[in-house]
Amino acid sequence: MNLAGVFAPIPTPFDDQDGVDTNRLRVALAKWVARPLTGFVILGSNGEAVLLDDFEADRVIVAARDAIPRDRPLIVGTGRESTQATVRACKRAGEHGADFVLVRTPGFFKSQMTSDAFVRHYTTVADASPAPVLLYNFTALTGVNLLPAAVARLATHPNIVGMKESGGDIAQIAEVIATTPADFQMLAGTLPTFHAALTVGCVGGILAPACVVTEGCARLFELARAGRHDEARRLQQQLLPIARLLGGGGYGIPGLKAALAVIGYDMGVPRPPLAPPPEAAFAALREAIASFEDTFHEPAAR
């Protein structure tokens, strides 16, 4: 399955009793599937996956699979700290209809997470997973780095088909692409370097702002693919304010849920210990989103 394009990493909605709210999820997905997205990621970093237990995670997968057409790829985050827990999560995700599993690097025992450890971990996972595996490197969160040499070794596995790189190191992304097979699909995970990542060979991106300013992110991808790089760079500059507000240096996941509320998507509040953003965040998010209303027809809720 071709992963070229823009994917939205969907947040997990919670109700007033802090339970997973699959009704909210289905309603939101019904809106998202009408927008120009290649596919969807659930239970990733923006899905607050580390704050869910396995039973809750399975409910999210089932609800999402029911709402997402079969011709739109569903990527499910299944990373766990232990290899066997990751294997079990991948098997459950496959049983519930995941097209791909997105497996973050374990990072609790940081000093022991060598390239050899990662190769052993991912090889065991890929051997057992019923769904194709995407590697997931997010050094800012995990504190470890899946280096290009390890990726090159893993990319020879027939069930490891690609990778999401959420760092902004374009040189590292380019090295991974240069040292892996042509059919190994590399996805960027950050909007500020999305255009640059596409120019060095990424096939697409998993971008938090794509949940909010979908048309803008999709347009950036299309411009880059068409070789209209000056226009793509200008559009990326226009997207930077919303990207910064939703990034790790901004309001993060609470900001993403707030931004979605601004455009009329009810995804509830973050799960504790995460807290809702301050009221000032809503004004900043409305201002950042407003610049796209006329161009991409994404009117903010009033």
C-alpha positions as CSV (number, residue, x, y, z in Angstrom):
1,M,0.0,0.0,0.0
2,N,1.4,3.4,-1.0
3,L,1.8,5.9,1.8
4,A,2.5,8.9,-0.3
5,G,0.6,11.9,1.0
6,V,-0.5,13.5,4.3
7,F,-1.7,11.6,7.3
8,A,-3.5,13.0,10.3
9,P,-2.4,11.8,13.8
10,I,-5.8,11.7,15.5
11,P,-6.1,12.6,19.2
12,T,-8.0,10.2,21.5
13,P,-11.2,11.8,22.9
14,F,-12.1,11.4,26.6
15,D,-15.4,12.0,28.3
16,D,-16.1,13.9,31.5
17,Q,-15.3,10.8,33.6
18,D,-11.9,10.5,31.8
19,G,-13.0,7.5,29.8
20,V,-12.3,6.9,26.2
21,D,-15.1,8.3,24.2
22,T,-15.5,6.3,21.0
23,N,-18.7,8.2,20.0
24,R,-16.8,11.5,19.8
25,L,-14.1,9.7,17.8
26,R,-16.6,8.4,15.2
27,V,-18.2,11.8,14.8
28,A,-14.8,13.5,14.3
29,L,-13.6,10.8,11.9
30,A,-16.8,11.2,9.8
31,K,-15.6,14.8,9.2
32,W,-12.0,14.0,8.6
33,V,-12.7,11.3,6.0
34,A,-14.3,14.0,3.9
35,R,-11.1,16.0,3.8
36,P,-8.0,15.5,1.5
37,L,-6.1,13.1,3.8
38,T,-4.3,10.1,2.5
39,G,-5.0,8.2,5.8
40,F,-5.0,8.3,9.5
41,V,-2.8,7.5,12.5
42,I,-4.4,6.5,15.9
43,L,-2.7,5.8,19.2
44,G,0.4,7.7,18.3
45,S,2.1,10.4,20.4
46,N,-0.8,12.8,19.6
47,G,-3.2,10.0,20.5
48,E,-1.9,10.0,24.1
49,A,-1.3,6.3,23.6
50,V,1.1,6.0,26.6
51,L,-1.8,7.1,28.8
52,L,-4.2,4.3,27.7
53,D,-4.3,0.7,28.8
54,D,-4.6,-2.1,26.3
55,F,-8.3,-2.5,26.6
56,E,-8.9,1.2,25.9
57,A,-6.5,1.1,23.0
58,D,-8.4,-1.8,21.4
59,R,-11.7,0.1,21.7
60,V,-10.1,3.0,19.9
61,I,-8.8,0.8,17.1
62,V,-12.2,-0.9,16.6
63,A,-14.0,2.4,16.5
64,A,-11.6,4.0,14.1
65,R,-11.6,1.0,11.7
66,D,-15.4,1.1,11.6
67,A,-15.3,4.8,10.6
68,I,-12.4,4.8,8.2
69,P,-13.0,3.5,4.6
70,R,-10.9,0.5,3.7
71,D,-9.2,2.4,0.9
72,R,-7.7,4.9,3.4
73,P,-4.7,3.5,5.3
74,L,-5.1,3.1,9.0
75,I,-1.8,3.2,10.9
76,V,-2.0,2.1,14.6
77,G,0.7,3.0,17.2
78,T,1.7,-0.2,19.0
79,G,5.0,0.8,20.7
80,R,5.6,-0.5,24.2
81,E,8.7,-0.7,26.3
82,S,9.1,-4.4,26.2
83,T,9.5,-6.5,23.0
84,Q,6.8,-9.0,24.0
85,A,4.3,-6.3,24.9
86,T,4.9,-4.7,21.6
87,V,4.4,-8.0,19.8
88,R,1.1,-8.5,21.6
89,A,-0.1,-4.9,20.7
90,C,0.8,-5.5,17.1
91,K,-1.2,-8.7,17.0
92,R,-4.2,-7.1,18.5
93,A,-4.0,-4.2,16.1
94,G,-3.8,-6.5,13.2
95,E,-6.8,-8.5,14.4
96,H,-8.8,-5.3,14.6
97,G,-8.0,-4.1,11.1
98,A,-4.8,-2.0,11.2
99,D,-3.2,-1.7,7.8
100,F,0.2,-0.8,9.4
101,V,1.6,-0.6,12.9
102,L,3.8,2.3,14.0
103,V,6.3,1.1,16.5
104,R,8.1,3.8,18.5
105,T,11.6,3.1,20.0
106,P,11.6,1.9,23.6
107,G,13.5,4.4,25.6
108,F,13.2,3.9,29.3
109,F,16.5,2.1,29.7
110,K,18.2,4.7,27.5
111,S,21.9,3.7,28.0
112,Q,21.0,0.1,26.9
113,M,19.2,1.1,23.8
114,T,22.0,0.5,21.3
115,S,21.6,-0.1,17.6
116,D,22.0,-3.8,18.2
117,A,19.2,-3.7,20.8
118,F,16.9,-1.9,18.4
119,V,17.7,-4.3,15.6
120,R,16.8,-7.3,17.9
121,H,13.6,-5.6,19.2
122,Y,12.3,-4.6,15.8
123,T,13.2,-7.9,14.1
124,T,11.3,-9.9,16.7
125,V,8.3,-7.5,16.4
126,A,8.3,-7.7,12.6
127,D,8.6,-11.5,12.6
128,A,5.4,-11.7,14.7
129,S,3.3,-8.7,13.5
130,P,0.4,-9.6,11.1
131,A,0.5,-6.0,9.8
132,P,3.5,-4.3,8.1
133,V,5.7,-2.4,10.5
134,L,6.7,1.2,10.4
135,L,9.7,2.2,12.5
136,Y,9.1,5.3,14.6
137,N,11.9,7.6,15.8
138,F,11.0,10.5,18.1
139,T,14.1,11.4,20.0
140,A,12.6,14.5,21.6
141,L,10.2,12.3,23.5
142,T,12.0,9.1,23.9
143,G,15.5,10.4,24.5
144,V,17.0,7.8,22.1
145,N,17.9,7.9,18.5
146,L,17.3,5.2,15.9
147,L,20.4,5.8,13.7
148,P,20.6,5.4,10.0
149,A,22.9,2.3,10.2
150,A,20.3,0.4,12.3
151,V,17.5,1.5,10.0
152,A,19.4,0.2,7.0
153,R,19.8,-3.2,8.6
154,L,16.1,-3.3,9.6
155,A,14.9,-2.2,6.2
156,T,16.0,-5.5,4.7
157,H,13.2,-7.2,6.7
158,P,10.3,-8.0,4.4
159,N,7.8,-6.9,7.1
160,I,9.4,-3.6,7.9
161,V,8.2,-1.3,5.1
162,G,8.9,2.3,6.2
163,M,9.5,4.8,9.0
164,K,8.2,7.9,10.6
165,E,11.0,10.3,11.6
166,S,9.8,13.1,13.9
167,G,13.1,14.8,14.2
168,G,14.1,17.7,12.1
169,D,17.5,16.5,11.1
170,I,17.3,16.6,7.3
171,A,20.8,15.1,6.9
172,Q,19.8,12.1,9.0
173,I,16.6,11.7,7.0
174,A,18.5,11.9,3.7
175,E,21.0,9.3,4.9
176,V,18.2,6.9,5.9
177,I,16.6,7.3,2.4
178,A,20.0,6.8,0.7
179,T,20.8,3.6,2.6
180,T,17.4,1.8,2.4
181,P,15.7,0.1,-0.5
182,A,13.7,2.2,-3.0
183,D,10.4,0.8,-1.7
184,F,11.1,1.7,1.9
185,Q,8.6,4.5,2.6
186,M,9.9,7.4,4.7
187,L,7.4,9.7,6.4
188,A,8.2,13.1,8.0
189,G,6.8,13.9,11.4
190,T,7.2,17.6,11.7
191,L,5.7,20.4,9.6
192,P,8.5,23.0,9.9
193,T,10.8,20.7,7.9
194,F,8.2,19.0,5.8
195,H,9.1,20.6,2.5
196,A,12.8,19.9,3.0
197,A,12.0,16.3,3.9
198,L,10.0,15.9,0.8
199,T,12.8,17.2,-1.4
200,V,15.3,14.6,0.0
201,G,12.9,11.7,-0.6
202,C,10.2,11.4,2.0
203,V,7.0,10.1,0.5
204,G,4.7,12.1,2.8
205,G,4.1,13.1,6.4
206,I,2.3,12.4,9.6
207,L,1.6,16.0,10.8
208,A,-0.4,17.2,13.8
209,P,-1.4,20.4,11.9
210,A,-3.0,18.2,9.3
211,C,-5.8,17.5,11.8
212,V,-6.6,21.2,11.8
213,V,-5.5,22.9,8.6
214,T,-5.8,19.8,6.5
215,E,-6.1,21.5,3.1
216,G,-3.0,23.6,3.8
217,C,-0.9,20.6,4.6
218,A,-2.2,18.6,1.6
219,R,-1.6,21.6,-0.7
220,L,2.0,21.8,0.6
221,F,2.5,18.2,-0.3
222,E,1.1,18.6,-3.8
223,L,3.1,21.7,-4.5
224,A,6.4,20.0,-3.5
225,R,5.5,16.9,-5.5
226,A,4.8,19.1,-8.6
227,G,8.2,20.8,-8.2
228,R,6.6,24.2,-7.4
229,H,9.1,24.7,-4.6
230,D,8.9,28.5,-4.2
231,E,5.1,28.2,-3.7
232,A,5.7,25.3,-1.3
233,R,8.2,27.3,0.8
234,R,5.8,30.3,1.0
235,L,3.0,28.0,2.1
236,Q,5.2,26.3,4.7
237,Q,6.0,29.8,6.1
238,Q,2.3,30.5,6.4
239,L,1.8,27.2,8.2
240,L,4.6,27.7,10.7
241,P,2.6,29.7,13.4
242,I,0.0,26.9,13.8
243,A,2.8,24.3,13.7
244,R,4.7,26.0,16.5
245,L,1.6,26.4,18.7
246,L,0.9,22.7,18.3
247,G,4.6,21.5,18.7
248,G,6.5,20.5,21.8
249,G,7.7,24.1,22.3
250,G,4.1,25.3,22.2
251,Y,0.9,23.8,23.7
252,G,1.4,20.3,22.4
253,I,-1.5,17.8,22.7
254,P,-3.7,20.1,24.8
255,G,-3.2,22.8,22.1
256,L,-4.2,20.3,19.4
257,K,-7.4,19.5,21.1
258,A,-8.0,23.2,21.7
259,A,-7.4,24.0,18.0
260,L,-9.8,21.3,17.0
261,A,-12.4,22.8,19.3
262,V,-11.9,26.1,17.5
263,I,-12.8,24.5,14.2
264,G,-15.7,22.6,15.6
265,Y,-14.2,19.2,16.3
266,D,-15.2,18.0,19.9
267,M,-12.3,15.8,21.0
268,G,-12.7,16.5,24.7
269,V,-9.9,17.4,27.1
270,P,-6.4,16.0,27.6
271,R,-6.1,13.0,29.9
272,P,-4.4,13.8,33.2
273,P,-1.7,14.4,34.1
274,L,-1.9,16.6,30.9
275,A,-3.9,19.7,31.6
276,P,-6.0,21.9,29.3
277,P,-4.1,24.9,27.8
278,P,-4.6,28.4,29.2
279,E,-7.4,30.6,27.8
280,A,-4.7,32.6,26.0
281,A,-4.0,29.6,23.8
282,F,-7.5,29.7,22.2
283,A,-6.9,33.3,21.1
284,A,-3.5,32.4,19.6
285,L,-4.9,29.4,17.9
286,R,-7.8,31.3,16.4
287,E,-5.5,33.9,15.0
288,A,-3.2,31.2,13.5
289,I,-6.1,29.3,12.0
290,A,-7.8,32.4,10.7
291,S,-5.2,33.0,7.9
292,F,-6.4,29.8,6.3
293,E,-10.2,30.4,6.4
294,D,-10.5,32.1,3.0
295,T,-7.9,30.1,1.2
296,F,-8.7,26.6,2.4
297,H,-12.3,27.1,3.6
298,E,-11.7,26.0,7.2
299,P,-13.9,28.5,9.1
300,A,-13.2,28.6,12.8
301,A,-16.1,27.9,15.1
302,R,-17.6,31.1,16.5
